[in-house]
Amino acid sequence: MLPFQKYILKKIDKSNHNLIYQPNMYIIFYRLNADLQEYLLSNKSLYKWDFPNYPTDISFFKDGVCWLNSITHEEICNICVESEKEFDYLRSIGIEFLEKSFRQINEEEIITEII
């Protein structure tokens, strides 16, 4: 058993999603805690996370709203920041954004999930 499997909250089978057939394709939701956080942070690059050792295309939800989602093989990461202060803090610690300044997101851009 892989280290993160014991933290699974929900697993959705997407093998036949969007006219693409890929056997064993799932969206898996995990409960984040100190052990899982330490394990995920042991890999120093978001884009080196790949199954089976790390979840692929990882996303993080806060209160049912997607805060961060990634497409590992494309080296794409989207971060939904809630304020200019949060945007400025993330830039100050080295996060690079395509947009040069904070932009309030539109409701249709928000990804939500009931877990």
N, C-alpha and C positions, 0 to 999 in steps of 0.2 A: 504494500500500500504506500502511495506517495504521501509525503508529510502533510500536504494541504487537504487531502481528501476527507479527513475527519471533521473539517470545518464547513462542509457543504450544507447550505440551507435549502437550495432548490436547484433542480436540473431539468432543463427544457430540451427535448430532442428537436434538432433543426436539420436532420439528415435530408429532408426533402423541401427545404426552405428556398423560396425564390427561384424555382425551377432548376436548382443545382442539387445534384445528388452527391453527397459525400457521406459514406457510412461513418457512424460514430461521431457526428458533428453535434455538439451540445453547447448551450449557453448554461453556465454553471454559476450559481451565486454562493459566495462564501461569507461567513461571519468573520470580520477582521478582529483579531485580538493580538496581544503582545507576542505570542509565539509565532503566529502567521506573519505578523509585521516583520519580525526579526528575520524570518526565512525569506520573505520577499525582498527585503532590503539587502540581503547577502549578495544578491546579483546587482552589480553597480550600474547596469544599463537597462532601461525599460525595453530597448529593442533587442536584447539578448534573451528576453523571457520567451521560452518556447516549450511546448509540450514535448516530452512528458515531465521534464524537471520543473517547469514553471508554467503557470497558465498563459495561454496565448491570447493576444488581443484583450488584455486586461482592462477592466473599467472599475471605477469606484463610485458608489452611490452614497449620498448623504440625505437622510430623510426622504428616500424614494426618488431623488433627483440625481441624475448622473453628473458627477463633479469632474471626472476624468475618464476618457476612453481612448483606447489606442488601437492601431492597426500595425502590429509588430513588423510584418514583412515589408510594409511600405514606409516604415519609420515615421508614422504619423501619430500625433498625440493631440487630442483636443481637451482643453481645460476650460470649464465653465466657472469663471470667477464672479463673485457676487458684488464686489465693490472695487472702486479705484484703489483703495488702500491695499486690498488683497492682491490686485494686479501688480501694484508697485512693489510689494513685498516679494512676490514670486520672481519678478524681474531682478530684484536686488540679490537673490540667491542663485542667479544664473539661468533661470528659465527664460528661453527665447520665445517670443510671440511673433507671429506674422504681422499682427496689428501693432502699431506703435503706441497706441494709447488705449485706455479702458473703453469698452463699448458695452452698453447694456444689451443683453441678449434678448431676442424676440421669443415669445412664448412657443412658437412652432419649432424653435431650435432646441428646446429643452427635451431631453430624453428622460422619461420616468418609468418606473417599474414598481409594482406592488410585490413585496417580498414576503 
